[in-house]
């Protein structure tokens, strides 16, 4: 008898929780922007620079050697149609590096290393389509980014910077984000209430970048070549807040 | 390595238990000469071949404790049981009490039979006696024995299979791993060829050729033809042959024990033009190698060492010995001769292929001083590479400078007054840069963080106090 009472009480508690309006309504915090950290391969088309004789990048680092790009991006969503779409601007910067043994003047591989460091900066416009995730219950957010780049590069040899420069360019990046909120909705809401983070997501984006001097051929070409000419991909983790 | 370190060798704890010892009398090895090969442990009572060959000095200091000194002298004996049978021992030192409480002795004093004796030991005793014959002074004071061992034999196995890879001003020497248990490290020595060891050819050849051709033709027909041809050929060829190869300076090295990890190409060696130095299997002669400090590769399974600070274009002869625990060397390995070369970095490959887009570096300083190699510019380059880039955000700061630098440099370069002002400012700053480099980026970052934290704490505390007030 006592056992039956306990079960009944538990069921009643569950029913109460499931009734609409039984719990306090969740009110998301205001949303202003997004932050992303992303990673991906990056093989620059240095050897495509007009006027080059030979293939200095392939000769030094290997034809198929990709750098590993780590990038941070911060966006401000200045215009939001909640649950439908948002418009934002953002900036990103990253770092990637390729290194190889220097050759001796007689052509042998040496003990020394030479390094190409690249730090990409970007100013981006971002459109995020939230409607699927917010209205249709499908936790996917499509987005599109586009903007201007400035890739800063410097070359190390014998432990010192030997040469440096910058290459301007542009990029467009369509991507798809998978919202993680649905995997543990309660935690996501608590997280929002306590820290103001509205959504967390993982994403994959295709990057089409032409970083070749914006028409001037006296810049080192640094467009990616991993997914066709000028293409690569990045994947990472992000939050909207 | 051992210089200045004090080692307490003998403590008088056992002294009272010994027959004939009445009071505490202790002896310390206060100092010993620097052992240029170094000992693996802190066992100052071990004398290796280098110690013996150079006859290093030991300074022993006596602590008399409460021993009565009246009418007594200090003696240093060498022998087996000197406190019982001093007559069977050698006196190798005495001292004038009460001012002189130390003995200085060399390894030659301890091992008069020379350095060839294998596994010899010397037992040292200090006696505070009324005469050197203890039998006349049964109430003398004796220290415990200080035993010093002579170990002069090195490992049986010398490194083999030497190969080398070169870099700009550096050479990595690799060898086959040695499995022998008595090897505890390696020493690599090299002999540098002379900076002028390039062979100059000097040949003097003078060739003078004069050719004069005169042709005169006269005919009666009043035709006069006069042809004068004068050819003068002068050939001078000057070649100097001056074969000059000079090698003899043994040079030691201080190398980093970095395990050889990745491929730097196949090992190479050259025909030796460096004269001097050892042959394979030759016994290590300490006098042959001078001028190095006592660093050594104390890794038993090491298989390579990187030697830096070499001069490009100069051939060096390298040889390796393995070391045992006492620091004694094996015989020499097969020597190998290598010449470090300049290396070509990506900027040179890129520029060589016609690549453009690179800017200058140290733009503003170079513009202000007119030279990338100006001493101040060098300091600033060091500051950038050794300090700034090591700080959090340092690389970003450098990157930002690279972005803005060329434009600013152009402004500076065009204005003489500004150039001088910037040069002065940078000269002053270079002093600060030297100071910051001596502090080091890590300590500086911690110090800065501490200052900021302190400032914030004070800043937050002050308004609260005001509010509270």
Interface residues (C-beta under 8 A of the other chain):
Chain A: X46 X49 X51 X52 X53 X54 X55 X56 X57 X59 X60 X61 X93 X95 X100 X101 X102 X103 X104 X105 X106 X108 X109 X110 X111 X112 X114 X115 X116 X117 X119 X150 X152 X154 X155 X156 X157 X158 X159 X160 X161 X162 X163 X164 X165 X166 X167 X213 X217 X218 X219 X220
Chain B: X165 X166 X167 X168 X170 X171 X172 X263 X264 X265 X268 X306 X341 X342 X343 X344 X345 X346 X347 X348 X349 X350 X351 X352 X353 X354 X355 X356 X357 X358 X359 X361 X381 X384 X385 X395 X396 X398 X399 X402 X403
